Amino acid sequence: MAKLTLLSATPSPYARKNCIAMLEKGIEFDIRNEIPWHAATETPKYNPLEKLPVLLFDDGTPPVYESWLIQEYIVTKYAHQGPRLMPSNIDAQFLCRQIQAMADGACDAVGLLFWEQGRGKMRSPEWEARQLRKVYNVITALDEKRKKVGNGEFLVANELTIADIAAGAFLGLVDLVEWKYGFVVWKEKHPDLVAYFEMLEERPSFKKTKPVMFEITEKVA
Ligand SMILES: N[C@@H](CCC(=O)N[C@@H](CS)C(=O)NCC(=O)O)C(=O)O
C-alpha cells in the first residue's frame, strides 16, 4: 500500500473529517499543514480548485481532492479495516451522504461569513445574514435528526458513520468560531445536540483532531 499524506489545514473541518475517518480505521498517514491562501501553498500543485484537503500518495496514484470523495476513498479502499463508517443499506448510505453534504455546506457558509467579515466597509449585512441563516438551519436540522434516532448514539443505522463525522466536524467549527468571533450562538437552544457533540468529542479520533485557528498574515495569493 502507498504511503498516505493528507494536505491539511489546522482549522479545516473538511480535512478533519478525513483525519477522523483514517484514525477510526487505524490507517497510517502523515499530515502536511498549509495555509491555502498564502503564496507558499502547494495545494494548487495537486488540486486545480486550489482547495484542501488533498490526499497524496507516494506511488504515483493521482491525488484525491474534495473531502467527501476522500471519505469515499477511505471507506471503499479500507472496507475491511476497522469500523466500516458506512452502513450496508443503500437508503442509509444516501442518508449518510445527504447529512455529510448538508454539514459540509454549512461549513462553506461559515467560511463565507468569515471572509465577508474581513471586507470592512464593503461588508454586506444581507449576505452575512443569509450565510448565518444557513448555519442555524443546519444546526436545527441536525438537532431534528438527532431527536429522530432517539436514544441511539449515532445519526444513521446506530453506528458511527461519515454522517456523524461530518456533523461533528461542522459543530467543531461552529464551536471554534463561536469562541473566537462570537457570531454563532446555538448551545442553549439545542441541549440534545450539545450532548451529541460532546459524545463525539470524547472519541480519541475527535480529541486528536481538535481544530486550531491559524492567522492569515499575507494578502490572499
Ligand atoms: N468542498 C471542499 C471545500 C474545501 C475548502 O473549502 N477548503 C478550504 C480550507 S478549509 C480551502 O482550501 N480554501 C481555499 C480556497 O477556497 O481557495 C471539500 O469538501 O474539500
The ligand as an SDF file (V2000), in Angstrom:
LIG
                    3D

 20 19  0  0  0  0  0  0  0  0999 V2000
  -15.6930   21.2830   -0.9310 N   0  0  0  0  0  0  0  0  0  0  0  0
  -14.3360   21.2860   -0.4380 C   0  0  0  0  0  0  0  0  0  0  0  0
  -14.1140   22.5010    0.4360 C   0  0  0  0  0  0  0  0  0  0  0  0
  -12.6670   22.6110    0.8860 C   0  0  0  0  0  0  0  0  0  0  0  0
  -12.2930   24.0280    1.3290 C   0  0  0  0  0  0  0  0  0  0  0  0
  -13.0520   24.9900    1.1800 O   0  0  0  0  0  0  0  0  0  0  0  0
  -11.0710   24.1180    1.8790 N   0  0  0  0  0  0  0  0  0  0  0  0
  -10.5280   25.4060    2.2710 C   0  0  0  0  0  0  0  0  0  0  0  0
   -9.6580   25.2500    3.5200 C   0  0  0  0  0  0  0  0  0  0  0  0
  -10.6220   24.7740    4.8930 S   0  0  0  0  0  0  0  0  0  0  0  0
   -9.6210   25.8960    1.1630 C   0  0  0  0  0  0  0  0  0  0  0  0
   -8.6950   25.2050    0.7940 O   0  0  0  0  0  0  0  0  0  0  0  0
   -9.8880   27.1070    0.6230 N   0  0  0  0  0  0  0  0  0  0  0  0
   -9.0870   27.7150   -0.3690 C   0  0  0  0  0  0  0  0  0  0  0  0
   -9.9420   28.4380   -1.3790 C   0  0  0  0  0  0  0  0  0  0  0  0
  -11.1840   28.4800   -1.1930 O   0  0  0  0  0  0  0  0  0  0  0  0
   -9.4120   28.9230   -2.3700 O   0  0  0  0  0  0  0  0  0  0  0  0
  -14.0600   19.9900    0.3240 C   0  0  0  0  0  0  0  0  0  0  0  0
  -15.0100   19.4440    0.9110 O   0  0  0  0  0  0  0  0  0  0  0  0
  -12.9220   19.5080    0.2900 O   0  0  0  0  0  0  0  0  0  0  0  0
  1  2  1  0
  2  3  1  0
  2 18  1  0
  3  4  1  0
  4  5  1  0
  5  6  2  0
  5  7  1  0
  7  8  1  0
  8  9  1  0
  8 11  1  0
  9 10  1  0
 11 12  2  0
 11 13  1  0
 13 14  1  0
 14 15  1  0
 15 16  2  0
 15 17  1  0
 18 19  2  0
 18 20  1  0
M  END
$$$$
